[in-house]
């Protein structure tokens, strides 16, 4: 069975879990917040980021690299289109979601709203959050409005990596008490909503929201109660630490 280190609050982790679910792959989760990983976690994830995939003796970092590994090893149910140009476009959308979208939505909005205060005791910078939503988010959403499909999913009307990569971040956006202006970006908002309401992302988002309401040391029993396979041992600790890629 595959092991995935990381928790459902992370859009990167939910992306990997969604790909596993689409492909019908069995996995167990070591639900840790990356800032609470022990020394062994640091050895497995040099940047102290999640997710980490363990497949037997193989250890793989980075959500996109993990998803491509899963696609290549288990190609029967694809999450990338077969035609080379469309496949490249899907990879670009995944990269855009991991970089610019994550920078604006995950780190500058969700991170400042919830992670920095809850994990590091920092004061919530509402002014900076407001500036991000007013000044940076529109440029991101204008691009998504341009790229969004008019109906269904991005490629072949089949849920795939590009859809999940983009939509995953907007659960975190909502958890940060933000709402997209659907009248300004109707195609993008409709696409994100369709993906978010599809299986398996709807279930994964619901689990993430439940975990958000409890401390990290309570994640394991909550997951077990929800029927999620939980790793027998954890790499989590009780004290946060900043990694080399921590942005707060």
Backbone as numpy.savetxt, mean C-alpha at the origin, in Angstrom:
# Nx Ny Nz CAx CAy CAz Cx Cy Cz
4.36 -21.94 2.26 3.52 -20.74 2.26 4.40 -19.49 2.26
3.99 -18.49 1.50 4.70 -17.23 1.49 4.53 -16.51 2.82
5.55 -15.76 3.20 5.44 -14.90 4.37 5.64 -13.46 3.92
4.76 -12.58 4.39 4.85 -11.17 4.07 4.99 -10.40 5.37
6.10 -9.68 5.48 6.35 -8.85 6.65 5.82 -7.46 6.35
4.90 -7.00 7.16 4.30 -5.69 6.94 2.84 -5.71 7.33
2.25 -4.55 7.51 0.86 -4.52 7.98 -0.07 -3.89 6.95
-1.35 -4.17 7.13 -2.38 -3.78 6.17 -2.60 -2.26 6.11
-2.06 -1.51 7.04 -2.21 -0.05 6.98 -1.40 0.52 5.82
-0.33 -0.14 5.46 0.54 0.33 4.38 -0.07 0.03 3.01
-0.19 1.04 2.13 -0.69 0.78 0.78 0.24 -0.12 -0.01
1.54 -0.09 0.29 2.49 -0.96 -0.41 2.26 -2.42 -0.03
1.96 -2.65 1.24 1.68 -4.02 1.69 0.35 -4.50 1.10
-0.66 -3.64 1.13 -1.96 -4.04 0.57 -1.84 -4.33 -0.92
-0.98 -3.61 -1.61 -0.75 -3.89 -3.04 -0.25 -5.31 -3.23
0.75 -5.70 -2.45 1.31 -7.05 -2.56 0.28 -8.10 -2.16
-0.44 -7.86 -1.07 -1.46 -8.82 -0.64 -2.56 -8.96 -1.69
-2.93 -7.85 -2.33 -3.95 -7.90 -3.37 -3.48 -8.75 -4.55
-2.22 -8.59 -4.94 -1.68 -9.41 -6.03 -1.70 -10.88 -5.64
-1.31 -11.19 -4.40 -1.37 -12.58 -3.93 -2.80 -13.11 -4.00
-3.76 -12.29 -3.56 -5.16 -12.73 -3.56 -5.67 -12.93 -4.98
-5.33 -12.02 -5.88 -5.76 -12.16 -7.28 -5.23 -13.47 -7.87
-4.01 -13.80 -7.52 -3.37 -15.00 -8.05 -3.73 -16.26 -7.26
-4.44 -16.11 -6.15 -4.82 -17.27 -5.35 -3.67 -17.87 -4.57
-2.70 -17.05 -4.17 -1.52 -17.54 -3.45 -1.76 -17.46 -1.94
-1.38 -18.51 -1.25 -1.51 -18.54 0.21 -0.33 -17.82 0.85
-0.61 -17.09 1.91 0.45 -16.36 2.60 0.08 -16.19 4.08
1.11 -15.93 4.87 0.92 -15.53 6.25 1.57 -14.17 6.44
1.10 -13.42 7.42 1.55 -12.05 7.61 2.21 -11.90 8.98
3.39 -11.29 8.99 3.98 -10.80 10.23 3.67 -9.31 10.28
2.62 -8.95 11.00 2.08 -7.59 10.94 2.88 -6.66 11.83
3.88 -6.03 11.24 4.67 -5.07 12.00 4.62 -3.70 11.33
4.71 -2.68 12.15 4.92 -1.32 11.66 6.42 -1.18 11.45
6.89 -0.68 10.29 8.33 -0.71 10.01 9.17 0.01 11.04
8.60 1.03 11.69 9.36 1.78 12.70 9.54 0.96 13.98
8.86 -0.18 14.07 8.94 -1.03 15.26 9.63 -2.36 14.97
10.43 -2.44 13.94 11.11 -3.69 13.59 12.37 -3.89 14.41
12.67 -5.16 14.72 13.87 -5.46 15.50 15.11 -5.53 14.60
16.23 -5.98 15.17 17.47 -6.03 14.40 17.38 -7.01 13.23
16.70 -8.12 13.43 16.53 -9.09 12.34 15.76 -8.46 11.18
14.76 -7.66 11.50 14.02 -6.96 10.45 14.96 -6.05 9.66
15.86 -5.36 10.37 16.83 -4.51 9.70 17.76 -5.27 8.78
18.06 -6.52 9.13 18.89 -7.35 8.27 18.13 -7.75 7.01
16.85 -8.06 7.16 16.04 -8.47 6.01 15.64 -7.29 5.14
15.45 -6.13 5.75 15.03 -4.93 5.04 16.01 -3.80 5.36
17.08 -3.67 4.60 18.13 -2.69 4.92 17.62 -1.26 5.03
16.57 -0.90 4.30 15.99 0.44 4.41 14.91 0.51 5.48
14.69 -0.63 6.16 13.68 -0.72 7.23 12.30 -0.29 6.71
11.96 -0.82 5.54 10.66 -0.55 4.95 9.91 -1.85 4.70
8.61 -1.73 4.59 7.74 -2.85 4.29 7.09 -2.60 2.92
6.70 -3.72 2.26 6.73 -5.11 2.68 8.06 -5.79 2.38
8.23 -6.94 3.05 9.30 -7.88 2.73 8.62 -9.21 2.43
9.01 -9.86 1.35 8.47 -11.17 1.00 9.52 -12.22 1.29
9.11 -13.28 1.98 9.98 -14.43 2.20 9.33 -15.64 1.54
10.03 -16.20 0.57 9.56 -17.38 -0.15 10.64 -18.45 0.02
10.50 -19.25 1.08 11.54 -20.22 1.40 12.80 -19.50 1.83
13.89 -19.74 1.09 15.16 -19.08 1.41 15.31 -17.74 0.71
14.33 -17.36 -0.10 14.41 -16.13 -0.88 13.79 -14.97 -0.11
14.49 -13.85 -0.02 14.01 -12.64 0.63 13.99 -11.53 -0.39
12.84 -10.88 -0.56 12.69 -9.84 -1.57 12.10 -8.59 -0.93
12.73 -7.44 -1.23 12.26 -6.15 -0.76 11.63 -5.36 -1.89
10.84 -4.36 -1.52 10.20 -3.40 -2.42 8.94 -4.02 -3.04
7.83 -3.31 -2.86 6.54 -3.85 -3.28 6.48 -4.13 -4.78
7.05 -3.26 -5.60 7.00 -3.47 -7.05 7.86 -4.66 -7.47
9.03 -4.78 -6.87 9.90 -5.91 -7.16 9.22 -7.21 -6.74
8.57 -7.18 -5.58 7.85 -8.36 -5.10 6.74 -8.74 -6.08
5.97 -7.75 -6.52 4.87 -8.05 -7.44 5.36 -8.61 -8.77
6.47 -8.11 -9.26 7.02 -8.65 -10.51 7.54 -10.08 -10.30
8.10 -10.34 -9.14 8.53 -11.71 -8.81 7.31 -12.64 -8.81
6.24 -12.22 -8.16 5.03 -13.04 -8.12 4.47 -13.26 -9.53
4.53 -12.21 -10.36 4.01 -12.31 -11.73 4.82 -13.30 -12.55
6.13 -13.28 -12.36 6.99 -14.17 -13.14 6.92 -15.61 -12.64
6.79 -15.78 -11.33 6.78 -17.14 -10.80 5.40 -17.80 -10.94
4.34 -16.99 -10.83 2.98 -17.52 -10.94 2.22 -16.72 -12.01
2.52 -16.95 -13.30 1.95 -16.13 -14.37 0.54 -16.51 -14.79
0.00 -17.59 -14.23 -1.26 -18.12 -14.74 -2.39 -17.10 -14.65
-2.46 -16.36 -13.54 -3.45 -15.28 -13.40 -2.68 -13.97 -13.42
-2.54 -13.33 -14.57 -1.65 -12.17 -14.68 -2.22 -10.91 -14.05
-1.32 -10.07 -13.54 -1.71 -8.74 -13.05 -1.10 -7.64 -13.91
-0.35 -8.03 -14.94 0.19 -7.12 -15.93 -0.31 -7.53 -17.30
-0.61 -6.57 -18.17 -1.08 -6.93 -19.51 0.03 -7.62 -20.30
-0.36 -8.40 -21.30 0.61 -9.17 -22.06 1.34 -8.38 -23.13
0.66 -7.37 -23.70 1.25 -6.61 -24.79 2.35 -5.69 -24.24
3.54 -5.66 -24.84 4.68 -4.96 -24.25 4.43 -3.49 -23.94
3.78 -2.75 -24.84 3.55 -1.32 -24.60 2.62 -1.10 -23.41
1.56 -1.90 -23.34 0.64 -1.78 -22.21 1.30 -2.24 -20.92
2.14 -3.25 -21.01 2.86 -3.73 -19.83 3.78 -2.62 -19.29
4.44 -1.91 -20.20 5.28 -0.80 -19.79 4.45 0.31 -19.16
3.28 0.57 -19.72 2.40 1.60 -19.17 1.94 1.23 -17.76
1.63 -0.05 -17.56 1.22 -0.51 -16.23 2.36 -0.34 -15.23
3.57 -0.66 -15.65 4.73 -0.48 -14.77 4.94 0.99 -14.44
4.71 1.87 -15.43 4.86 3.29 -15.16 3.84 3.77 -14.14
2.59 3.33 -14.27 1.56 3.73 -13.31 1.91 3.23 -11.91
2.44 2.03 -11.82 2.88 1.49 -10.54 4.01 2.35 -9.96
4.96 2.74 -10.82 6.07 3.58 -10.38 5.57 4.97 -9.95
4.65 5.53 -10.69 4.07 6.82 -10.33 3.39 6.74 -8.97
2.65 5.65 -8.74 1.98 5.48 -7.46 2.99 5.35 -6.31
4.07 4.62 -6.57 5.07 4.40 -5.53 5.88 5.65 -5.20
5.96 6.60 -6.14 6.84 7.76 -5.96 6.03 9.03 -5.74
5.57 9.65 -6.81 4.91 10.95 -6.65 3.60 10.86 -5.86
2.78 9.87 -6.17 1.53 9.72 -5.43 1.79 9.42 -3.96
2.73 8.53 -3.69 3.06 8.21 -2.30 3.63 9.42 -1.57
4.47 10.20 -2.24 5.06 11.38 -1.62 3.98 12.35 -1.15
3.00 12.57 -2.00 1.95 13.55 -1.67 0.92 12.96 -0.71
0.34 11.82 -1.08 -0.80 11.28 -0.32 -0.35 10.54 0.94
0.63 9.65 0.80 1.01 8.82 1.95 1.86 9.59 2.95
2.95 10.18 2.48 3.89 10.79 3.42 3.44 12.18 3.87
3.07 13.04 2.94 2.80 14.42 3.31 1.40 14.65 3.88
0.46 13.76 3.57 -0.89 13.89 4.13 -1.11 12.86 5.23
-1.15 11.58 4.88 -1.39 10.54 5.89 -0.27 10.52 6.93
0.98 10.61 6.49 2.10 10.55 7.43 2.07 11.67 8.44
1.82 12.88 7.96 1.77 14.02 8.87 0.53 14.01 9.76
-0.56 13.42 9.24 -1.80 13.39 10.02 -1.77 12.33 11.11
-1.24 11.14 10.79 -1.36 10.01 11.71 -0.03 9.41 12.15
0.89 9.17 11.21 2.12 8.46 11.58 3.01 9.30 12.49
3.30 10.53 12.07 4.20 11.36 12.86 3.70 11.59 14.28
2.42 11.95 14.48 1.94 12.13 15.86 1.86 10.83 16.64
1.35 9.75 16.01 1.13 8.51 16.76 2.41 7.77 17.07
3.36 7.76 16.14 4.58 6.97 16.31 5.69 7.77 16.96
5.87 9.01 16.51 7.01 9.79 16.97 6.63 10.94 17.90
5.34 11.08 18.21 4.93 12.12 19.14 5.06 13.53 18.60
5.13 13.66 17.27 5.27 14.98 16.67 3.91 15.68 16.62
3.95 17.00 16.67 2.72 17.77 16.55 2.19 17.68 15.12
0.88 17.51 14.99 0.28 17.42 13.67 0.41 18.77 12.96
1.08 18.77 11.82 1.33 20.00 11.08 0.17 20.24 10.12
-0.91 20.80 10.62 -2.10 21.00 9.81 -1.87 21.99 8.67
-1.00 22.97 8.91 -0.72 23.95 7.85 -0.03 23.28 6.67
0.95 22.43 6.96 1.66 21.73 5.88 0.73 20.77 5.15
-0.13 20.10 5.90 -1.10 19.20 5.27 -2.02 19.98 4.33
-2.50 21.11 4.80 -3.37 21.95 3.98 -2.69 22.45 2.72
-1.42 22.83 2.83 -0.69 23.28 1.65 -0.52 22.15 0.64
-0.25 20.94 1.14 -0.09 19.79 0.24 -1.37 19.52 -0.53
-2.50 19.52 0.18 -3.78 19.24 -0.47 -4.13 20.33 -1.47
-3.81 21.58 -1.14 -4.17 22.69 -2.01 -3.21 22.87 -3.18
-1.91 22.60 -2.96 -0.91 22.98 -3.95 -0.31 21.79 -4.71
-0.19 20.63 -4.06 0.47 19.50 -4.71 -0.50 18.43 -5.20
-1.54 18.18 -4.43 -2.50 17.14 -4.84 -3.14 17.41 -6.20
-3.53 18.66 -6.54 -4.19 18.88 -7.84 -3.35 18.43 -9.03
-2.05 18.64 -8.98 -1.21 18.19 -10.10 -1.21 16.69 -10.25
-1.19 15.99 -9.12 -1.25 14.52 -9.14 -2.59 14.06 -9.69
-3.66 14.67 -9.20 -5.00 14.24 -9.62 -5.27 14.61 -11.08
-4.73 15.72 -11.56 -4.91 16.07 -12.98 -4.33 14.97 -13.87
-3.18 14.42 -13.48 -2.58 13.34 -14.27 -3.43 12.08 -14.19
-3.89 11.74 -12.99 -4.74 10.54 -12.86 -6.04 10.70 -13.63
-6.57 11.91 -13.67 -7.78 12.16 -14.45 -7.52 11.89 -15.93
-6.34 12.24 -16.39 -5.96 12.02 -17.79 -5.77 10.53 -18.08
-5.23 9.79 -17.12 -4.88 8.39 -17.34 -6.00 7.41 -16.98
-6.99 7.86 -16.23 -8.02 6.94 -15.72 -8.88 6.38 -16.86
-9.25 5.10 -16.78 -10.17 4.53 -17.77 -11.57 5.09 -17.56
-12.34 5.16 -18.63 -13.69 5.68 -18.51 -14.62 4.75 -17.76
-14.32 3.46 -17.80 -15.10 2.48 -17.04 -14.22 1.26 -16.81
-14.63 0.40 -15.92 -13.87 -0.81 -15.63 -12.51 -0.51 -15.06
-11.56 -1.38 -15.38 -10.20 -1.24 -14.89 -9.29 -0.77 -16.02
-8.03 -0.54 -15.71 -7.15 0.12 -16.66 -6.86 -0.72 -17.90
-6.65 -2.02 -17.71 -6.27 -2.86 -18.85 -7.20 -4.07 -18.95
-7.83 -4.22 -20.10 -8.62 -5.42 -20.41 -9.75 -5.67 -19.43
-10.18 -4.61 -18.75 -11.28 -4.72 -17.77 -11.01 -5.79 -16.71
-9.73 -6.03 -16.44 -9.33 -7.01 -15.43 -8.50 -6.31 -14.37
-8.87 -6.51 -13.11 -8.14 -5.88 -12.02 -6.68 -6.29 -12.07
-5.79 -5.29 -12.06 -4.37 -5.58 -12.17 -3.53 -4.69 -11.29
-2.22 -4.82 -11.46 -1.27 -4.11 -10.62 -1.44 -2.60 -10.71
-1.63 -2.06 -11.90 -1.75 -0.61 -12.05 -2.94 -0.08 -11.26
-4.07 -0.76 -11.33 -5.27 -0.34 -10.59 -5.02 -0.33 -9.09
-4.50 -1.44 -8.61 -4.31 -1.60 -7.16 -3.26 -0.62 -6.64
-2.18 -0.42 -7.39 -1.11 0.47 -6.96 -1.62 1.88 -6.72
-2.45 2.37 -7.64 -2.98 3.72 -7.51 -4.03 3.81 -6.42
-5.02 2.93 -6.47 -6.16 3.04 -5.57 -5.80 2.81 -4.11
-4.78 1.99 -3.84 -4.42 1.67 -2.46 -4.14 2.92 -1.63
-3.54 3.92 -2.25 -3.15 5.12 -1.49 -4.36 5.92 -1.01
-5.48 5.78 -1.67 -6.60 6.65 -1.34 -7.39 6.17 -0.13
-7.19 4.94 0.29 -7.72 4.54 1.60 -7.00 5.33 2.69
-5.68 5.45 2.57 -4.91 6.23 3.53 -5.32 7.70 3.49
-5.63 8.19 2.30 -6.09 9.57 2.15 -7.39 9.77 2.94
-8.30 8.82 2.85 -9.56 8.91 3.61 -9.30 8.78 5.10
-8.39 7.89 5.49 -8.08 7.74 6.92 -7.47 9.01 7.50
-6.90 9.84 6.63 -6.35 11.13 7.07 -7.43 12.22 7.06
-8.70 11.79 6.95 -9.86 12.68 7.00 -9.91 13.63 5.79
-9.49 13.12 4.66 -9.53 13.87 3.42 -10.51 13.22 2.45
-11.02 14.01 1.53 -11.97 13.49 0.54 -11.65 14.09 -0.82
-11.66 13.22 -1.84 -11.41 13.69 -3.20 -12.61 14.49 -3.71
-12.32 15.50 -4.50 -13.36 16.28 -5.16 -13.75 15.57 -6.46
-14.81 14.76 -6.37 -15.22 13.96 -7.53 -15.75 14.82 -8.66
-16.22 16.02 -8.35 -16.70 16.90 -9.41 -15.55 17.48 -10.22
-14.39 17.61 -9.59 -13.21 18.15 -10.28 -12.47 17.07 -11.05
-12.44 15.85 -10.48 -11.71 14.74 -11.12 -12.65 13.53 -11.21
-13.70 13.61 -12.03 -14.72 12.54 -12.05 -14.21 11.20 -12.53
-13.37 11.18 -13.59 -12.88 9.90 -14.10 -11.96 9.24 -13.09
-11.04 10.01 -12.53 -10.10 9.45 -11.56 -10.82 8.98 -10.31
-11.75 9.79 -9.80 -12.47 9.42 -8.59 -13.31 8.16 -8.81
-13.93 8.07 -9.98 -14.75 6.88 -10.29 -13.88 5.64 -10.40
-12.72 5.76 -11.05 -11.77 4.64 -11.17 -11.31 4.19 -9.79
-10.88 5.11 -8.97 -10.39 4.78 -7.63 -11.49 4.09 -6.83
-12.73 4.57 -6.95 -13.84 3.98 -6.22 -14.12 2.56 -6.71
-14.11 2.34 -8.03 -14.36 1.00 -8.56 -13.31 0.00 -8.05
-12.05 0.42 -8.09 -10.99 -0.48 -7.63 -11.10 -0.72 -6.15
-11.39 0.34 -5.39 -11.46 0.22 -3.93 -12.62 -0.67 -3.49
-13.67 -0.73 -4.29 -14.84 -1.55 -3.95 -14.74 -2.96 -4.52
-13.68 -3.26 -5.24 -13.53 -4.58 -5.83 -12.83 -5.52 -4.86
-13.08 -6.80 -5.03 -12.32 -7.80 -4.28 -10.98 -7.97 -4.99
-9.88 -8.05 -4.27 -9.78 -8.17 -2.82 -9.50 -6.85 -2.08
-9.37 -5.73 -2.80 -8.91 -4.52 -2.14 -9.89 -4.02 -1.08
-11.17 -4.19 -1.30 -12.15 -3.74 -0.31 -11.92 -4.43 1.03
-11.68 -5.74 1.02 -11.44 -6.48 2.25 -10.11 -6.06 2.89
-9.07 -5.89 2.09 -7.77 -5.50 2.62 -7.82 -4.11 3.23
-8.54 -3.19 2.59 -8.69 -1.85 3.15 -9.44 -1.89 4.48
-10.47 -2.75 4.55 -11.24 -2.86 5.79 -10.36 -3.38 6.93
-9.49 -4.33 6.63 -8.58 -4.84 7.65 -7.62 -3.73 8.09
-7.09 -2.98 7.11 -6.20 -1.88 7.45 -6.86 -0.86 8.35
-8.11 -0.55 8.09 -8.82 0.42 8.92 -9.00 -0.09 10.35
-9.26 -1.39 10.49 -9.38 -1.96 11.84 -8.05 -1.89 12.59
-6.96 -2.19 11.91 -5.65 -2.15 12.56 -5.26 -0.72 12.95
-5.73 0.23 12.19 -5.43 1.63 12.47 -5.99 2.07 13.82
-7.00 1.36 14.29 -7.68 1.74 15.53 -7.08 1.09 16.79
-6.06 0.24 16.59 -5.46 -0.44 17.74 -3.94 -0.24 17.71
-3.26 -0.35 18.85 -1.80 -0.21 18.86 -1.13 -1.37 18.14
0.12 -1.19 17.70 0.81 -2.24 16.93 0.86 -3.58 17.63
0.99 -3.60 18.97 1.09 -4.89 19.65 -0.24 -5.63 19.72
-1.32 -4.98 19.25 -2.63 -5.64 19.21 -2.99 -6.13 17.81
-2.11 -5.91 16.83 -2.42 -6.31 15.46 -2.62 -7.81 15.32
-1.74 -8.58 15.93 -1.79 -10.04 15.74 -3.13 -10.64 16.19
-3.60 -10.35 17.40 -4.90 -10.93 17.78 -6.06 -10.44 16.93
-6.01 -9.18 16.50 -7.07 -8.67 15.63 -7.09 -9.43 14.31
-5.92 -9.63 13.72 -5.84 -10.36 12.46 -6.32 -11.80 12.61
-5.91 -12.43 13.69 -6.36 -13.81 13.92 -7.89 -13.86 14.02
-8.47 -12.87 14.69 -9.92 -12.82 14.81 -10.62 -12.62 13.49
-9.91 -12.02 12.54 -10.47 -11.80 11.20 -10.18 -12.95 10.25
-9.51 -13.98 10.74 -9.22 -15.15 9.92 -8.00 -15.02 9.04
-7.13 -14.02 9.31 -5.90 -13.85 8.54 -4.83 -14.77 9.10
-4.11 -15.46 8.23 -3.01 -16.32 8.68 -1.87 -15.44 9.19
-1.50 -15.65 10.45 -0.49 -14.81 11.11 0.75 -15.65 11.37
1.92 -15.08 11.09 3.18 -15.79 11.31 3.33 -16.15 12.79
3.94 -17.29 13.05 4.07 -17.77 14.43 5.00 -16.90 15.25
5.99 -16.28 14.62 6.91 -15.38 15.31 6.89 -14.02 14.63
7.21 -12.98 15.40 7.18 -11.63 14.85 8.55 -10.97 14.97
8.82 -10.06 14.05 10.03 -9.24 14.09 9.73 -7.86 14.65
8.54 -7.70 15.21 8.15 -6.42 15.78 8.69 -6.21 17.17
8.83 -4.95 17.56 9.27 -4.57 18.89 8.28 -3.56 19.47
8.53 -3.12 20.69 7.64 -2.17 21.35 8.10 -0.73 21.26
9.31 -0.50 20.73 9.86 0.85 20.69 10.15 1.25 19.25
9.70 2.42 18.82 9.96 2.86 17.44 11.38 3.32 17.25
11.85 3.20 16.03 13.15 3.74 15.68 13.08 4.24 14.25
13.85 5.28 13.98 13.87 5.85 12.64 14.83 5.08 11.76
14.41 4.80 10.54 15.30 4.16 9.58 15.91 5.20 8.66
16.79 4.77 7.77 17.46 5.72 6.86 16.50 6.40 5.90
15.31 5.82 5.71 14.37 6.43 4.76 13.20 7.11 5.46
13.24 7.24 6.80 12.16 7.91 7.51 12.11 9.37 7.10
10.93 9.87 6.78 10.82 11.22 6.22 10.35 12.25 7.25
10.07 11.84 8.46 9.56 12.80 9.44 10.70 13.33 10.30
